Amino acid sequence: MSEKMIDLEVKVTMEEMKKIGEFCREEEVNFSEWLRRLALREIERKAKEKKEEEKPA
């Protein structure tokens, strides 16, 4: 699969950005990659919940 990079604007307060920056440094993760994995995990979780709700009782 080929990857295509896009610019993404994320609105945060200065305090939130400090917390995010500290977390990324402590965990030694790249913010963009961390955000991508987090979003994909949430999408999978929502899809799984929806699938469970659609199951007949």
QUIQUIMO-V525617 format. One record per pair of residues at least 6 apart in sequence whose C-alpha atoms are under 8 Angstrom apart, sorted by the first residue. I is the first residue (numbers start at 0). J is the second residue. If there is no record, write none. Layout:
i=<I,I>
j=<J,J>
This chain:
i=<20,23,23>
j=<30,29,30>
